[in-house]
Amino acid sequence: MLELGQHSAKILLITDPNSKVGALIQRNGQGGMLVGRPDGKCKMLYIALDSDVQAGDKILTAGFGAIYPKGILVGEVIKVEREPGRLYKCAVIRPAEDMAKLEEVLCIK
């Protein structure tokens, strides 16, 4: 949440390029950082090279820090990549919800 007013809130979607969320692969517990992309998807960075992450894996919030509780479903892996020169894998994530069709959100403070 960016701003909170008496009757409104300004929020930051996980698909926003300014968004960064600690995340886990549900199947194996591998951690990483979920960042937004301009195309409406997310990218999970810092996945260990020996991790067996694969398309279809569910991605959950990791609960690092005090912003997002652990275990909230955020999306699903649709593609695994290795960027040249990087010491980690990354994965393209399809969000669990279509952010363009959101009508209501619940903000808990």
Backbone as numpy.savetxt, mean C-alpha at the origin, in Angstrom:
# Nx Ny Nz CAx CAy CAz Cx Cy Cz
-4.70 11.02 7.19 -5.56 12.18 7.19 -4.65 13.41 7.19
-4.92 14.33 6.29 -4.11 15.53 6.21 -4.65 16.66 7.08
-5.97 16.85 7.04 -6.62 17.89 7.84 -7.93 17.36 8.38
-8.28 17.79 9.56 -9.54 17.39 10.16 -10.29 18.63 10.59
-11.52 18.78 10.08 -12.38 19.90 10.45 -13.57 19.38 11.24
-14.43 20.28 11.65 -15.61 19.90 12.42 -16.52 18.96 11.62
-16.69 19.22 10.32 -17.61 18.44 9.50 -16.96 17.89 8.23
-15.66 17.95 8.14 -14.99 17.46 6.94 -13.56 17.05 7.28
-12.96 16.33 6.36 -11.56 15.92 6.50 -10.92 15.90 5.13
-9.66 16.23 5.07 -8.88 16.10 3.84 -8.01 14.87 4.03
-8.15 13.89 3.13 -7.43 12.62 3.29 -6.42 12.43 2.17
-5.52 11.51 2.37 -4.51 11.14 1.38 -4.74 9.68 1.04
-5.11 9.40 -0.21 -5.34 8.02 -0.64 -4.02 7.27 -0.79
-4.05 5.95 -0.62 -2.83 5.16 -0.77 -2.29 5.18 -2.19
-3.11 5.58 -3.15 -2.68 5.66 -4.55 -2.01 6.99 -4.88
-2.03 7.93 -3.96 -1.39 9.23 -4.17 0.13 9.06 -4.14
0.85 9.63 -5.10 2.32 9.49 -5.10 3.01 10.00 -3.83
2.34 10.81 -3.03 2.91 11.29 -1.78 2.67 10.34 -0.62
1.92 9.28 -0.85 1.57 8.33 0.20 2.65 7.27 0.37
2.96 6.96 1.62 3.90 5.89 1.96 3.34 5.14 3.15
3.17 3.83 3.00 2.55 3.01 4.03 3.37 1.73 4.22
3.72 1.41 5.46 4.38 0.14 5.74 3.41 -1.00 5.42
3.89 -2.03 4.72 3.01 -3.10 4.27 3.67 -4.47 4.44
2.81 -5.50 4.47 3.26 -6.89 4.58 2.57 -7.74 3.53
3.30 -8.73 3.04 2.69 -9.74 2.18 2.04 -10.75 3.12
0.74 -10.95 2.99 0.00 -11.78 3.94 0.53 -13.21 4.00
0.84 -13.80 2.87 1.21 -15.21 2.79 2.53 -15.53 3.49
3.51 -14.60 3.43 4.82 -14.94 4.00 5.36 -13.93 5.02
4.61 -12.86 5.27 5.03 -11.89 6.27 6.15 -10.95 5.84
6.57 -11.03 4.58 7.63 -10.16 4.07 7.17 -8.71 4.10
8.01 -7.83 4.63 7.65 -6.42 4.73 8.17 -5.59 3.58
7.63 -4.40 3.47 8.05 -3.45 2.46 7.35 -2.12 2.66
7.53 -1.22 1.72 6.92 0.10 1.77 6.01 0.25 0.55
4.75 0.58 0.82 3.78 0.78 -0.25 3.74 2.26 -0.59
3.96 2.59 -1.85 3.92 3.98 -2.31 2.88 4.10 -3.41
2.25 5.26 -3.49 1.24 5.49 -4.52 1.87 5.75 -5.88
1.08 5.53 -6.93 1.50 5.80 -8.30 0.43 6.65 -8.98
0.80 7.45 -9.96 -0.17 8.31 -10.63 -1.23 7.55 -11.43
-0.98 6.28 -11.73 -1.93 5.50 -12.55 -3.04 4.84 -11.72
-3.13 5.16 -10.43 -4.18 4.58 -9.59 -3.81 3.26 -8.94
-2.59 2.82 -9.14 -2.10 1.61 -8.49 -1.07 2.01 -7.45
-0.47 1.04 -6.79 0.59 1.28 -5.82 1.78 0.41 -6.19
2.91 0.71 -5.59 4.10 -0.10 -5.77 4.64 -0.43 -4.39
4.94 -1.70 -4.16 5.56 -2.11 -2.91 7.05 -2.24 -3.15
7.83 -1.45 -2.42 9.28 -1.42 -2.54 9.94 -2.19 -1.41
11.22 -2.46 -1.58 12.08 -3.04 -0.53 11.70 -4.48 -0.18
11.24 -5.24 -1.15 10.96 -6.66 -0.94 12.27 -7.42 -1.15
12.64 -8.26 -0.21 13.90 -9.01 -0.29 13.99 -9.79 -1.60
15.20 -9.84 -2.17 15.41 -10.53 -3.44 15.04 -12.01 -3.35
15.21 -12.63 -2.19 14.91 -14.05 -2.06 13.45 -14.31 -1.65
12.65 -13.27 -1.56 11.24 -13.44 -1.21 10.50 -14.11 -2.37
9.52 -14.96 -2.03 8.76 -15.65 -3.07 7.44 -14.93 -3.38
7.44 -13.61 -3.32 6.25 -12.83 -3.65 5.79 -13.17 -5.07
4.47 -13.25 -5.25 3.93 -13.61 -6.56 2.58 -12.95 -6.80
2.19 -12.88 -8.06 0.89 -12.31 -8.42 -0.20 -13.04 -7.65
-1.16 -12.26 -7.13 -2.25 -12.82 -6.36 -2.06 -12.70 -4.85
-0.81 -12.45 -4.40 -0.57 -12.28 -2.96 -1.33 -11.06 -2.45
-1.93 -11.18 -1.27 -2.64 -10.08 -0.62 -1.65 -9.23 0.17
-1.87 -7.92 0.15 -1.01 -6.97 0.84 -1.80 -6.32 1.97
-1.21 -6.31 3.17 -1.84 -5.77 4.37 -1.00 -4.63 4.94
-1.63 -3.76 5.73 -0.85 -2.76 6.45 0.01 -3.46 7.49
1.20 -2.91 7.73 2.16 -3.54 8.65 1.99 -3.07 10.09
1.37 -1.92 10.29 1.17 -1.42 11.64 2.37 -0.68 12.19
3.35 -0.32 11.34 4.50 0.45 11.80 4.03 1.87 12.13
4.55 2.45 13.18 4.14 3.80 13.55 2.75 3.79 14.16
2.13 4.94 14.20 0.83 5.06 14.86 -0.28 5.48 13.91
-0.05 5.39 12.61 -1.05 5.89 11.67 -2.03 4.80 11.25
-1.53 3.66 10.78 -2.41 2.59 10.29 -2.27 1.36 11.18
-3.37 0.80 11.64 -3.27 -0.44 12.42 -2.83 -1.60 11.52
-2.26 -2.61 12.13 -1.79 -3.79 11.40 -2.96 -4.61 10.88
-2.79 -5.15 9.66 -3.73 -6.15 9.15 -4.85 -5.65 8.26
-4.85 -4.39 7.86 -5.89 -3.90 6.96 -5.51 -4.27 5.52
-6.43 -4.92 4.81 -6.18 -5.29 3.42 -6.09 -4.03 2.57
-4.98 -3.87 1.84 -4.84 -2.71 0.97 -4.82 -3.06 -0.50
-4.51 -4.31 -0.84 -4.50 -4.65 -2.26 -3.96 -6.03 -2.55
-3.67 -6.24 -3.83 -3.21 -7.54 -4.33 -2.10 -7.32 -5.35
-1.08 -8.17 -5.28 0.04 -8.11 -6.23 -0.45 -8.51 -7.62
-0.14 -7.66 -8.61 -0.48 -8.01 -9.99 0.77 -8.26 -10.84
1.94 -7.79 -10.35 3.17 -7.97 -11.12 4.36 -7.80 -10.19
5.37 -8.65 -10.34 6.60 -8.54 -9.56 7.72 -8.13 -10.51
8.54 -7.16 -10.07 9.60 -6.63 -10.92 10.91 -6.54 -10.15
11.98 -6.46 -10.89 13.28 -6.12 -10.29 13.84 -4.97 -11.09
13.98 -3.84 -10.44 14.49 -2.66 -11.12 16.01 -2.75 -11.22
16.58 -2.47 -12.38 18.03 -2.55 -12.55 18.77 -1.69 -11.52
19.82 -2.26 -10.95 20.65 -1.54 -10.00 20.12 -1.51 -8.57
18.95 -2.10 -8.33 18.37 -2.10 -6.98 18.68 -3.42 -6.29
18.78 -3.39 -4.98 19.08 -4.58 -4.21 17.82 -5.19 -3.62
16.68 -4.92 -4.24 15.41 -5.46 -3.77 14.45 -5.63 -4.95
13.41 -6.40 -4.71 12.33 -6.54 -5.68 11.27 -5.49 -5.37
10.40 -5.27 -6.33 9.23 -4.44 -6.07 8.04 -5.11 -6.74
6.85 -4.72 -6.34 5.64 -5.33 -6.88 4.61 -4.25 -7.16
3.91 -4.39 -8.26 2.80 -3.49 -8.58 1.56 -4.05 -7.87
0.84 -3.17 -7.18 -0.29 -3.57 -6.36 -1.58 -2.92 -6.88
-2.60 -3.74 -7.06 -3.93 -3.21 -7.38 -4.64 -3.00 -6.05
-5.08 -1.75 -5.77 -5.77 -1.50 -4.49 -7.01 -2.38 -4.34
-7.33 -2.70 -3.10 -8.48 -3.55 -2.79 -9.79 -2.87 -3.18
-9.80 -1.55 -3.21 -10.99 -0.78 -3.59 -10.65 0.14 -4.74
-11.64 0.43 -5.58 -11.47 1.37 -6.68 -11.58 2.78 -6.10
-10.45 3.47 -5.99 -10.43 4.79 -5.35 -11.26 5.82 -6.11
-11.46 5.62 -7.40 -12.25 6.57 -8.18 -13.74 6.45 -7.89
-14.14 5.36 -7.25 -15.56 5.15 -6.97 -15.92 5.31 -5.50
-14.99 5.77 -4.68 -15.28 5.97 -3.27 -16.31 7.09 -3.10
-17.31 6.84 -2.30 -18.30 7.86 -2.00 -18.22 8.29 -0.55
-17.86 7.37 0.33 -17.76 7.69 1.76 -16.54 6.99 2.32
-15.91 7.65 3.28 -14.82 7.04 4.03 -15.06 7.30 5.51
-14.48 6.47 6.34 -14.59 6.64 7.79 -13.21 7.03 8.29
-13.11 8.18 8.92 -11.86 8.65 9.49 -11.95 8.51 11.00
-11.04 7.78 11.59 -11.02 7.58 13.03 -9.82 8.33 13.59
-10.08 9.18 14.54 -9.00 9.95 15.14 -8.71 9.44 16.52
